[in-house]
Amino acid sequence: VDMPVTGVEVMPIGLAEFYLSRGVSRNASAAISAAALDRKPRQALAAWNAYWTLDNPSRLQAGHYTKTETARQAGVDVALFERRAWWGALSQYRFLLIPMGSRIQCVKMIESLLVLTIPILQRGRYRWGFGRDGQSTLYFSQAARNADGFYAAADGLVALGFPIVVVDYWSEVTAANLSRWWRDLSPRLVGFRQNCLTSEGYWRIVTGRPGPCS
């Protein structure tokens, strides 16, 4: 879902076979089993462009943020990991910054929740324009004041009960906010994984059973 549509709810993304192939699934299973809220020595991870190098505005803004004093004080680490080391490394962090990729949702959101790490998503903003072929199209808006609207997916996931953080600007990721978000959301992570990140949990979403997942 990129735009709000009456009567249409967001369907959460799942895992991707591509990122679990070549032995990674075994590492993922081990990291998921070992993940614990009291075994997270690192604060926040910024890790993207390991597979695909993208320069969309969300990633450019996130990259700029990671170089700021605000990010340093918040304990944001910038790192890339070999594919089989990814899951174990991710499980050491309380938060994962996830700028937009090539799609409205990102697989990393589910990966992080599975290891009890809170995803931080940017609320995508769009504006209408015209492509080179003269057809109307959507563009990512650099600033909220210039936007014609917001992508609906992130807020739709919150409405479904996903324990995620959604920000308009990466500068909102401060030490104080990270402490507050962890206090508010971390108690929900284990139960959410058990009850919602399962085939039965997703089936409840597909069949439209009322109420958020928790």
KEMIDO-171275 format. One line per field, with one value per residue (C-alpha): residue number from 1; residue in three letters; z, y, x. Coordinates in nm, 4 decimals, padded with zeros to 6 digits. Last residue first. Layout:
% residues N
pator: NUM/... .
seba: ALA/... .
up: Z/... .
north: Y/... .
east: X/... .
% end
This chain:
% residues 214
pator: 214/213/212/211/210/209/208/207/206/205/204/203/202/201/200/199/198/197/196/195/194/193/192/191/190/189/188/187/186/185/184/183/182/181/180/179/178/177/176/175/174/173/172/171/170/169/168/167/166/165/164/163/162/161/160/159/158/157/156/155/154/153/152/151/150/149/148/147/146/145/144/143/142/141/140/139/138/137/136/135/134/133/132/131/130/129/128/127/126/125/124/123/122/121/120/119/118/117/116/115/114/113/112/111/110/109/108/107/106/105/104/103/102/101/100/99/98/97/96/95/94/93/92/91/90/89/88/87/86/85/84/83/82/81/80/79/78/77/76/75/74/73/72/71/70/69/68/67/66/65/64/63/62/61/60/59/58/57/56/55/54/53/52/51/50/49/48/47/46/45/44/43/42/41/40/39/38/37/36/35/34/33/32/31/30/29/28/27/26/25/24/23/22/21/20/19/18/17/16/15/14/13/12/11/10/9/8/7/6/5/4/3/2/1 .
seba: SER/CYS/PRO/GLY/PRO/ARG/GLY/THR/VAL/ILE/ARG/TRP/TYR/GLY/GLU/SER/THR/LEU/CYS/ASN/GLN/ARG/PHE/GLY/VAL/LEU/ARG/PRO/SER/LEU/ASP/ARG/TRP/TRP/ARG/SER/LEU/ASN/ALA/ALA/THR/VAL/GLU/SER/TRP/TYR/ASP/VAL/VAL/VAL/ILE/PRO/PHE/GLY/LEU/ALA/VAL/LEU/GLY/ASP/ALA/ALA/ALA/TYR/PHE/GLY/ASP/ALA/ASN/ARG/ALA/ALA/GLN/SER/PHE/TYR/LEU/THR/SER/GLN/GLY/ASP/ARG/GLY/PHE/GLY/TRP/ARG/TYR/ARG/GLY/ARG/GLN/LEU/ILE/PRO/ILE/THR/LEU/VAL/LEU/LEU/SER/GLU/ILE/MET/LYS/VAL/CYS/GLN/ILE/ARG/SER/GLY/MET/PRO/ILE/LEU/LEU/PHE/ARG/TYR/GLN/SER/LEU/ALA/GLY/TRP/TRP/ALA/ARG/ARG/GLU/PHE/LEU/ALA/VAL/ASP/VAL/GLY/ALA/GLN/ARG/ALA/THR/GLU/THR/LYS/THR/TYR/HIS/GLY/ALA/GLN/LEU/ARG/SER/PRO/ASN/ASP/LEU/THR/TRP/TYR/ALA/ASN/TRP/ALA/ALA/LEU/ALA/GLN/ARG/PRO/LYS/ARG/ASP/LEU/ALA/ALA/ALA/SER/ILE/ALA/ALA/SER/ALA/ASN/ARG/SER/VAL/GLY/ARG/SER/LEU/TYR/PHE/GLU/ALA/LEU/GLY/ILE/PRO/MET/VAL/GLU/VAL/GLY/THR/VAL/PRO/MET/ASP/VAL .
up: 01.9759/01.6471/01.6026/01.6149/01.3818/01.1680/00.8126/00.6532/00.5314/00.8703/01.0612/00.8073/00.8867/01.2518/01.1690/00.9403/01.2179/01.2970/01.4934/01.8121/01.9069/01.7520/01.8968/02.2407/02.2402/02.1093/02.3225/02.6274/02.3883/02.2661/02.5369/02.7157/02.3899/02.2306/02.5303/02.5389/02.1621/02.1889/02.4452/02.2470/01.9338/01.6206/01.5357/01.3107/01.0758/00.9662/00.9393/01.1833/01.2254/01.5118/01.5100/01.7427/01.4733/01.6028/01.2777/01.3186/01.3358/01.0096/00.8492/00.9659/00.7758/00.4651/00.3979/00.1922/00.2687/00.0712/-00.1634/-00.0049/-00.0142/00.3594/00.4440/00.2831/00.0265/-00.1498/-00.3099/-00.6589/-00.7966/-01.1617/-01.4284/-01.7805/-02.0020/-02.1154/-01.9220/-01.6046/-01.4677/-01.1118/-00.7981/-00.4609/-00.2142/00.1472/00.2963/00.6725/00.7621/00.9398/01.2672/01.3236/01.6833/01.7353/01.8894/01.6556/01.4520/01.4631/01.2860/01.0019/00.9573/00.9099/00.7084/00.4362/00.3370/00.2556/-00.0106/-00.2569/-00.3983/-00.0566/00.2046/00.5040/00.7729/01.0946/01.3173/01.6924/02.0065/01.8522/01.9168/01.7126/01.3987/01.4291/01.4549/01.1599/00.9352/00.9835/00.7031/00.4613/00.5370/00.7345/00.6635/00.9312/01.0525/01.4301/01.5885/01.9553/02.0023/02.0736/01.7401/01.5566/01.7025/01.6216/01.2556/01.0093/01.0412/00.9446/00.6027/00.5274/00.6372/00.4088/00.1156/00.1963/00.2043/-00.1036/-00.3247/-00.3851/-00.4069/-00.4130/-00.3978/-00.1944/00.1025/00.0317/00.3889/00.7501/01.0208/01.3577/01.6896/02.0564/02.1028/02.4024/02.3257/02.5400/02.7871/02.5207/02.4016/02.0659/02.0805/01.8845/01.6236/01.5823/01.5351/01.2850/01.0876/01.0790/00.9419/00.6852/00.5668/00.4214/00.0594/00.0573/00.3202/00.1472/-00.1822/-00.0069/00.1107/00.4461/00.4709/00.3910/00.5913/00.4044/00.4375/00.4705/00.1985/00.2955/00.2009/00.0123/00.1675/-00.0757/-00.1048/00.0000 .
north: -00.8536/-00.8451/-00.5611/-00.6197/-00.7794/-01.0872/-00.9754/-01.3121/-01.2047/-01.0574/-01.3670/-01.5756/-01.3739/-01.4693/-01.8322/-01.8491/-01.6973/-01.3543/-01.2612/-01.4639/-01.5645/-01.2659/-01.0226/-01.1807/-01.1454/-00.7879/-00.6261/-00.5433/-00.3763/-00.1143/00.1496/00.1339/00.0865/00.3794/00.6030/00.5201/00.5633/00.8968/01.0289/00.9162/01.0777/00.9310/01.2248/01.3536/01.0710/01.2712/01.1712/00.8857/00.5490/00.3200/-00.0449/-00.2756/-00.4000/-00.3847/-00.3753/00.0020/00.0289/-00.1641/00.0786/00.3685/00.2196/00.1269/00.4492/00.6400/01.0058/01.2860/01.5808/01.6588/01.9947/02.0663/01.7117/01.7594/01.5605/01.4264/01.0858/01.1066/00.9719/00.9499/01.1144/01.0113/01.2560/00.9968/01.1702/01.1306/01.3723/01.4837/01.4064/01.4331/01.1615/01.1258/00.8062/00.7674/00.6564/00.3247/00.2363/-00.1391/-00.2692/-00.5699/-00.8829/-01.1235/-01.1941/-00.8255/-00.7406/-00.9868/-00.8684/-00.5062/-00.6080/-00.7386/-00.3785/-00.2233/00.0363/-00.1082/-00.0223/00.0606/00.2961/00.3723/00.1035/00.2013/-00.1056/-00.0844/-00.2793/-00.4316/-00.7599/-00.9592/-00.7766/-00.9140/-01.2723/-01.2280/-01.0625/-01.2935/-01.5299/-01.2392/-01.0728/-00.7595/-00.3879/-00.1218/00.2203/00.2216/00.4614/00.5277/00.8118/01.0550/00.9684/01.0005/01.3464/01.4482/01.3906/01.1482/00.8916/01.1630/01.2147/00.8457/00.8474/01.1405/00.9652/00.6452/00.8186/01.0273/00.7236/00.6433/00.2659/00.0273/-00.3229/-00.6094/-00.4483/-00.1134/-00.0814/-00.1018/00.1567/-00.0170/00.1174/00.0518/-00.2312/-00.4658/-00.6535/-00.9654/-00.8672/-00.8607/-01.2071/-01.3581/-01.7123/-01.8880/-01.6116/-01.6072/-01.9828/-01.9860/-01.7023/-01.8737/-02.1880/-01.9825/-01.8173/-02.1414/-02.0344/-01.8934/-01.6820/-01.3420/-01.4757/-01.6643/-01.3370/-01.3024/-01.1551/-00.8169/-00.7038/-00.6659/-00.3097/-00.2541/-00.1594/-00.0468/00.3157/00.3540/00.5331/00.5492/00.3312/00.0000 .
east: -00.0144/-00.2013/-00.4453/-00.8204/-01.0684/-01.0053/-00.9461/-00.8801/-00.5375/-00.4432/-00.5507/-00.3588/-00.0463/-00.0717/-00.1399/00.1636/00.3710/00.5101/00.1964/00.1631/00.5163/00.6921/00.4403/00.4683/00.8455/00.8471/00.5765/00.7902/01.0402/00.7921/00.7487/01.0843/01.2726/01.0911/01.1645/01.5347/01.5609/01.3809/01.6278/01.9323/01.7940/01.6365/01.4081/01.6881/01.5903/01.2864/00.9210/00.9589/00.7858/00.8879/00.7829/00.5935/00.3498/-00.0064/-00.2030/-00.2393/00.1394/00.1591/-00.0851/00.1320/00.4229/00.2202/00.0285/00.2808/00.2246/00.0623/00.1079/00.4421/00.6180/00.5828/00.6910/01.0294/01.2293/00.9218/00.9615/00.8157/00.4896/00.3904/00.1771/00.2708/00.4597/00.7115/00.9859/00.7844/00.5270/00.4705/00.2744/00.4390/00.5249/00.6243/00.7623/00.7253/01.0748/01.1058/01.2765/01.2711/01.2869/01.5137/01.3650/01.5497/01.2345/01.1458/01.4729/01.4207/01.0610/01.1660/01.4701/01.2391/01.1612/00.8259/00.7326/00.9800/01.3241/01.4610/01.3182/01.5331/01.5505/01.7304/01.7625/01.7127/01.8035/02.1122/02.2939/02.0400/02.1497/02.5034/02.3833/02.1511/02.4061/02.7050/02.6027/02.5542/02.8878/02.8157/02.7913/02.8268/02.7174/02.6678/02.4176/02.4916/02.2433/02.5270/02.6856/02.3559/02.2915/02.6487/02.5722/02.7292/02.4489/02.1986/02.3545/02.3243/01.9623/01.8862/02.0523/01.8670/01.5290/01.6099/01.6805/02.0450/02.0359/02.3301/02.1857/02.3249/02.5011/02.3379/02.2070/02.3175/02.2454/02.2410/02.1153/02.2008/02.4490/02.4780/02.1561/02.1400/01.8677/01.5964/01.6891/01.7790/01.9204/01.6448/01.6241/02.0025/02.0218/01.7373/01.8945/02.2329/02.0705/01.8757/02.1988/02.3355/02.3434/01.9891/01.8151/01.8414/01.7068/01.4272/01.2724/01.0992/00.7513/00.5969/00.2987/-00.0302/-00.1609/-00.5327/-00.7818/-01.1327/-01.0749/-00.7502/-00.4517/-00.1585/00.1531/00.0000 .
% end
